[in-house]
């Protein structure tokens, strides 16, 4: 995923307009979004379950504007004080929430630590009918629709501002990748050569198509769904 640069650029173009100045990023991963936010002068609390990711982030992006926090959203109580003290005006979870079993409880915790009027921006895999072996290999407990993501946010006390589908051209590729991994019975399906090749192929040729088609299909279908909500 670190090599699919056009895809990350596209996601960033959708998320960046919603960001404030104190951003809590859940799941820093390779740090590609963290470094962008720091370059724009934002104060970032980078959170991850993996302490190694946080260590690599601090080494690659040394900044007085960066704080880090090891956070397990399935057991977040130990991070309550640090999160409340930071008081984020924006919380982002990009392809994270689907990994959390008690997702409504996690969303409720994030609402509690957000600053008054704070905002949450979420991108998750979309459409339950697309769930396949790659989801299981990646640790996805579910895929969402606009309606189910809205319901989870509202149950946690968030006021949903907007939802939309994105990455419609990625749907056939995900289905093909799932079929290939099942046909090959690869022991590491998510990192199978066929899957990686499809990711790179999509990144090179189809991200531009997504930018064109997604505005037309944003209410109906896509490989992912975006939601923006506020702390009322």
MOGISUL-V793732 format. One record per residue. RES is the residue in one small letter. PSI is psi in radians with two decimals (* if undefined). OMEGA is omega in degrees with one decimal (none if undefined). D_CENTER is the distance of its C-alpha to the mean C-alpha in Angstrom with 2 decimals. Layout:
res: {RES | RES}
psi: {PSI | PSI}
omega: {OMEGA | OMEGA}
d_center: {D_CENTER | D_CENTER}
//
This chain:
res: {x | x | x | x | x | x | x | x | x | x | x | x | x | x | x | x | x | x | x | x | x | x | x | x | x | x | x | x | x | x | x | x | x | x | x | x | x | x | x | x | x | x | x | x | x | x | x | x | x | x | x | x | x | x | x | x | x | x | x | x | x | x | x | x | x | x | x | x | x | x | x | x | x | x | x | x | x | x | x | x | x | x | x | x | x | x | x | x | x | x | x | x | x | x | x | x | x | x | x | x | x | x | x | x | x | x | x | x | x | x | x | x | x | x | x | x | x | x | x | x | x | x | x | x | x | x | x | x | x | x | x | x | x | x | x | x | x | x | x | x | x | x | x | x | x | x | x | x | x | x | x | x | x | x | x | x | x | x | x | x | x | x | x | x | x | x | x | x | x | x | x | x | x | x | x | x | x | x | x | x | x | x | x | x | x | x | x | x | x | x | x | x | x | x | x | x | x | x | x | x | x | x | x | x | x | x | x | x | x | x | x | x | x | x | x | x | x | x | x | x | x | x | x | x | x | x | x | x | x | x | x | x}
psi: {-0.45 | -0.42 | -0.16 | 1.29 | -0.65 | -0.65 | -0.82 | -0.65 | -0.71 | -0.82 | -0.75 | -0.66 | -0.45 | -0.51 | -0.69 | -0.69 | -0.32 | -0.04 | 2.51 | -2.62 | -0.31 | 1.72 | 2.23 | 1.96 | 2.05 | 2.06 | 1.29 | -0.44 | -2.16 | -0.08 | 0.21 | -0.61 | -0.62 | -0.82 | -0.61 | -0.78 | -0.70 | -0.70 | -0.47 | 0.06 | 0.24 | 2.66 | 2.13 | 2.30 | 1.78 | 2.15 | 2.50 | 2.67 | -0.53 | 1.98 | -0.52 | -0.69 | -0.70 | -0.70 | -0.76 | -0.64 | -0.81 | -0.61 | -0.64 | -0.33 | 1.08 | 2.16 | 2.46 | -0.28 | 0.00 | 2.22 | 2.70 | 2.70 | 2.18 | 2.14 | 2.25 | 1.89 | -0.15 | -0.22 | 1.23 | -0.02 | -0.63 | -0.31 | 0.07 | -0.84 | -0.77 | -0.72 | -0.73 | -0.69 | -0.70 | -0.61 | 1.16 | 2.45 | -0.23 | 2.39 | 2.26 | 2.40 | 1.79 | 1.85 | 0.89 | -0.79 | -0.54 | -0.28 | -0.14 | 2.08 | -1.00 | 1.22 | -0.58 | -0.68 | -0.69 | -0.75 | -0.60 | -0.71 | -0.78 | -0.62 | -0.67 | -0.65 | -0.19 | 2.61 | 2.72 | 2.29 | 0.14 | 2.82 | 2.59 | 2.39 | 2.16 | 2.39 | 2.28 | 2.81 | 2.54 | 2.68 | 1.87 | -0.53 | -0.27 | -0.08 | 2.20 | -2.91 | -0.52 | -0.65 | -0.78 | -0.71 | -0.61 | -0.13 | 0.46 | 2.16 | -0.29 | 2.84 | 2.71 | 2.76 | 3.01 | -0.68 | -0.77 | -0.59 | -0.71 | -0.77 | -0.73 | -0.75 | -0.77 | -0.64 | -0.48 | 0.03 | 0.10 | 2.61 | 1.98 | 2.20 | -0.74 | 2.69 | 2.64 | 2.60 | 2.70 | 2.85 | 0.85 | -0.76 | -0.28 | -0.23 | -0.89 | -0.67 | -0.69 | -0.69 | -0.73 | -0.75 | -0.70 | -0.70 | -0.76 | -0.73 | -0.64 | -0.70 | -0.64 | -0.27 | 0.73 | 2.43 | -0.45 | 1.31 | -0.77 | -0.52 | 0.33 | 2.57 | -0.67 | -0.68 | -0.79 | -0.67 | -0.74 | -0.67 | -0.82 | -0.65 | -0.80 | -0.77 | -0.65 | -0.68 | -0.35 | -0.25 | -0.72 | -0.66 | -0.67 | -0.72 | -0.55 | -0.73 | -0.48 | -0.68 | -0.52 | -0.54 | 0.15 | -0.41 | -0.19 | -0.78 | 2.72 | 2.97 | -0.41 | 2.89 | 2.41 | 2.41 | 2.50 | 2.27 | 2.78 | 2.73 | 1.86 | *}
omega: {179.9 | -174.7 | -177.2 | -169.1 | -178.8 | 177.6 | 179.8 | 176.8 | -179.0 | 178.6 | -179.1 | -179.7 | 179.2 | -174.7 | -171.1 | -178.6 | -176.0 | -172.8 | 171.2 | -176.5 | 178.3 | -169.5 | 172.4 | -178.2 | -179.0 | -178.5 | -174.6 | 178.1 | -180.0 | 177.1 | -175.1 | 178.4 | 179.4 | -177.8 | 177.1 | -178.0 | 177.9 | 179.4 | 178.6 | 176.3 | 179.1 | 173.8 | -170.9 | 167.6 | -178.9 | -175.9 | 176.5 | 174.2 | -175.9 | 179.3 | 178.7 | 177.0 | -179.7 | 178.0 | 178.6 | 179.3 | 179.8 | 179.4 | -175.3 | -176.8 | 179.0 | -176.2 | 174.5 | 179.9 | -177.8 | 167.7 | 178.1 | -177.9 | 173.4 | -171.3 | 172.8 | -177.1 | 173.6 | 175.9 | -167.7 | -171.0 | -177.3 | -179.9 | -175.2 | -176.3 | -179.5 | 179.9 | 179.1 | 179.1 | 178.6 | 177.2 | -176.7 | 170.8 | 176.3 | 174.2 | 178.6 | 174.6 | -177.8 | -177.3 | 179.8 | -169.7 | -179.3 | 178.9 | -172.7 | 179.5 | 179.5 | -170.4 | 178.4 | 177.4 | 177.9 | 178.7 | 177.8 | 176.4 | -179.0 | 176.2 | -178.6 | -175.3 | 179.3 | 175.7 | 176.0 | -177.5 | -178.5 | -174.6 | 173.6 | 179.7 | -172.9 | 166.2 | -178.4 | 173.8 | -174.2 | 168.1 | -177.6 | -177.8 | 178.3 | -177.8 | -179.0 | -177.4 | 177.9 | 175.1 | 179.8 | 179.2 | -179.3 | -179.0 | 178.2 | 177.5 | -178.3 | 164.8 | -170.5 | 163.2 | 174.4 | -176.8 | -176.9 | 176.4 | 175.1 | -178.9 | 179.5 | 179.1 | -179.5 | 177.3 | 179.2 | 175.1 | 178.4 | 173.6 | -174.5 | 178.6 | 179.8 | 170.9 | 176.7 | 171.8 | 176.2 | 176.8 | 176.8 | -179.4 | 178.1 | -176.4 | 179.0 | 179.9 | 177.7 | 178.8 | 178.6 | 179.7 | 177.0 | 178.1 | -179.6 | -179.5 | 178.4 | -179.1 | -178.4 | -177.4 | -179.6 | -178.6 | 176.3 | -170.1 | -174.2 | -178.9 | 179.7 | 179.5 | -178.9 | 179.0 | 179.5 | 178.5 | 179.6 | 177.4 | -179.8 | 178.7 | 178.2 | -176.8 | -175.8 | -168.9 | -168.3 | 179.3 | 176.7 | 177.3 | 177.0 | 179.2 | -179.1 | -173.1 | -173.6 | 177.2 | -179.8 | -174.7 | -170.1 | 179.9 | -166.1 | -173.2 | 175.3 | 179.7 | 179.5 | 175.0 | 178.5 | 174.2 | 174.4 | -178.3 | -178.8 | 175.6 | -175.6 | none}
d_center: {12.59 | 14.00 | 16.64 | 14.91 | 15.34 | 15.81 | 12.50 | 10.78 | 13.48 | 12.78 | 9.14 | 10.67 | 13.54 | 11.75 | 10.03 | 13.05 | 15.59 | 14.14 | 14.16 | 17.11 | 18.92 | 17.72 | 13.98 | 12.47 | 9.39 | 8.13 | 7.73 | 9.56 | 10.16 | 12.66 | 12.56 | 12.44 | 10.72 | 12.78 | 15.89 | 15.49 | 15.30 | 18.23 | 20.14 | 19.94 | 21.49 | 18.78 | 19.05 | 15.95 | 15.51 | 13.35 | 12.56 | 12.21 | 14.12 | 15.74 | 18.49 | 19.03 | 15.74 | 16.79 | 20.26 | 19.32 | 17.33 | 20.40 | 22.63 | 20.91 | 20.28 | 23.20 | 23.20 | 24.75 | 21.75 | 19.42 | 19.37 | 17.63 | 17.33 | 16.99 | 15.21 | 15.17 | 13.62 | 16.13 | 18.90 | 17.91 | 21.49 | 22.36 | 19.78 | 20.98 | 23.52 | 21.50 | 18.70 | 21.47 | 23.36 | 20.58 | 20.18 | 17.00 | 17.40 | 13.67 | 10.76 | 7.17 | 4.23 | 1.14 | 2.71 | 4.75 | 7.03 | 8.68 | 10.09 | 11.86 | 15.27 | 16.35 | 13.32 | 15.71 | 17.24 | 14.06 | 13.41 | 17.13 | 17.09 | 14.55 | 16.82 | 19.79 | 18.88 | 17.70 | 20.57 | 22.65 | 21.19 | 17.77 | 14.69 | 11.20 | 8.51 | 5.82 | 4.46 | 5.73 | 8.67 | 11.78 | 15.43 | 16.99 | 19.73 | 17.57 | 16.92 | 18.80 | 19.55 | 16.60 | 14.35 | 16.85 | 16.98 | 13.26 | 13.63 | 12.01 | 14.13 | 13.57 | 12.38 | 12.53 | 14.74 | 14.89 | 17.57 | 16.10 | 12.93 | 15.51 | 17.76 | 15.45 | 14.78 | 18.50 | 19.63 | 18.00 | 19.87 | 17.43 | 18.93 | 16.81 | 17.51 | 16.00 | 14.02 | 14.04 | 13.45 | 12.67 | 13.64 | 16.79 | 18.58 | 16.08 | 17.29 | 20.63 | 19.30 | 17.06 | 20.21 | 22.41 | 20.36 | 20.51 | 24.20 | 24.97 | 23.46 | 25.43 | 28.52 | 28.50 | 27.75 | 25.96 | 25.55 | 22.21 | 20.85 | 17.33 | 19.08 | 22.02 | 23.60 | 23.38 | 19.59 | 19.24 | 21.84 | 20.14 | 16.87 | 19.13 | 21.22 | 18.48 | 17.24 | 20.88 | 22.20 | 19.77 | 17.14 | 20.08 | 20.92 | 17.52 | 18.18 | 21.52 | 20.89 | 17.69 | 19.60 | 22.16 | 20.01 | 17.38 | 19.16 | 19.88 | 17.62 | 14.85 | 12.68 | 9.53 | 9.76 | 8.87 | 10.44 | 12.09 | 14.43 | 17.02 | 18.98 | 22.30}
//
